[in-house]
Every structure is written in C-alpha cells, then in structure tokens.
Amino acid sequence: MKKLLLLLGIPFVLLVIFVMMAVGSYNGLIGKSQAVDAQWAQVENVYQRRADLVPNLVATVSGAADFEKSTLMEVTNARAKVGQMQLPAGAPTDAAQLAKFEAAQAQLGSSLSRLLVTVERYPQITATASFRDLQAQLEGTENRIAVERGKFNTVVQGYNVAIKRIPAVFIAGALGYETRTYFTAKPGAEEPPQIDFGN
C-alpha cells in the first residue's frame, strides 16, 4: 500500500510543481506586459506634451507679420498628422505600426527644428520671453522623449527575454504573448552629421 501511495504521490508532486511554475511564469508575463504598456503610455505622454506646446509656439511666432507662413503651415500640418495617428491600446506589437507612428513624430520633430532655425533670423521673436520659455520647454521635451524611449526599449527587452525563457516560452506562445517592437534609430543615424560653415 505504501508503494502504491508513493507511486501515486510522485506524479502528483511533479504535477503540483509544474502548475506552480506555470502560474509563476504566467504572473511574471502579466507583470512584464503591463510594464511595457505603462512605459509606452509614458512615451505617448511626452509626445503629447510636445504636441501641446506646438500651438503655443506657432501662436507666438505667427505674431511676427513677416515670418514665413510656409514654415508655420508645415509645423501645423505635421502636428495634425501626429494627432490623426491612432494606435491600438497599449504598446504596439506591430513593427509597421510603430514605424508609421515614429515617422509622423519624426516629421513633427523635423519641422519644429526647421521652425526654430528659421526663427533665429527674426530677432524680435527670439527676444520675447514667451518664445524663449517655449523653446526651453521644447528642448526639455525632446530630451524627455529620448529618455522615455530608452526606458521603453529597456522594458521591452526585459519582456522579450521573459517570454523566451523556459518555462515561460511554453506558456507565452499558448496564451498569445508575442515579442514587442523596439524603437530604432532612423536609417543613416550612425553617420556623423555633415557640418558646413560655407567656407
């Protein structure tokens, strides 16, 4: 009788251990997935901060009657394109979606950079305190975007590693946990910028 109980007990103990490992892995995956979504929300938060600053910057700059209206229109259109970009809830899992989102954000960043360079030719604009404050806020926001994107990539790395480790790899595939996409540099970003002083 003791041998029968021992023979039945060993598989039961192994089953309990397996179930506990599966539950632990599942709970870990939930935590990592939520961390990715939370960090993505923070990335969106700083992008939204930049988008919210744009109308104030455009209003400040457009007060100069002789300022290039095409530059202002470019910034306004880029901001509108960013506003139309709709991603599903949570961090994007599709690399194409993330690339499209990042392209719209890059276009807004590029047009803002051109606006700030153009504004430097108008001393009456750069002399105003409101413009200087907005410019400082935009510069700070661009730094925040870079920091939050870096944090997002770190959290995504932790998540991607977790879903590929044993025993989670067996549970992750069965429950639909897929690898998440990283933010990546624009093509050509590894090349140093060419500086021309017109000599």
Phi, psi and omega in degrees: 000319179295323179295321179295316178296321179295317179295324178281330182288323181298309178298325180295316179297317178297320178296318179297318179297315179298316179297318179295320177294319180295316179295317178298317178295316180298314179298321177296319179295321177299314180297317179293319179296318178293325177295320177297314180296321179294318180291325176298319178299324178291322176299313178298325179300314181286328174296321178294323177301316179296315180298325179289331179284334185302311180302322178295318179295314180298318180296320179294315183287323184292348176295338177279113189299326184265012181287147181298112181290331181296324179293318178296320179296321179299316179295315181297317179293320179296320178295320178297321179296320177296320180294331180279345183289112181248120176251153176297162180301145180083179181291141181294141177257346182265124181297326180293320177297315180295321179295320179294317178299313182293326178296319178295318179294321180294323178295319177295315179299319180294316181292327176294320178298316179296322178298314182294324177293318180295321182298331181300340178277000182239090185299331180293334178279312184293341180280343183283142181295322182295322178294316180299319178297315179296319179297317178296320178294320178295318178297317177297321180293319178299321176295319178297320179301314180298318180295313182293325176294320176298316178297320178301314180298323178295316180293320178297320178300314178300318178295311182299322177293318183297321182282352179255357180273152176278136005268358185298331182302325180288324181280319183300313180297319181292330183261005175084016176283119182246160177295148179261158183267141177272156164287138179233162178289153175294149176303135180089358182293340180285344179278137178291145180294145178275125181251127182233116178267009176076023180276000000 
